[in-house]
């Protein structure tokens, strides 16, 4: 199954991904960095921290 993931801050459609995916992405609209995990049909979106 494929899932669409939207930014929780601005609602921008970020990507389409399948089960078992782990993705780190910047939202091009609001510039937030997120970590997205799709496991067992659950989509988990967390704000990622910048390790500079």
N, C-alpha and C positions, 0 to 999 in steps of 0.2 A: 504494500500500500504506500502511496505517496502523500505527503503532507505539505501544505503551504504554511509558511511561517511569516507572521507579520510583526513589526516592531511594536512592543508594548507601550512605547512612549508616544509615537506619532501615527501608528497604524499603517505605515508603508509596507507593502508586500516585499519581503526580503528575498525569499528563495523557495524552492520546492525540493524536498529531500525525502529519503526513504528511511525505514526502520533501521536502527543501528548506527545512525549518523551522529557525528560530533563535529560541530562547525563553529569557528570563531569568525565573526563578521562585524564590519562597521556599517551602520545604517547611513546610506548616502544622503538622507533627508535631514535627520537630526544630529548626526555625527556621534551617536552613542556606540560603544563597543559592546558586543554581546557574545555569550557562549550559549550555543543551542545544542541540546542533546535530544535525540529521539530514540526511546527505548520502550519496547513492549507496548507500542501504541500511545505512549505518553510523550508530549512535547514539552520540554523544560527550557525556558528562556531565562538566563541570568545575566545581569550586568557584569562585564568582565573588568578586572582591574588592570591598569597599565603598570607593568613592572619596568620602570626606567632606571 
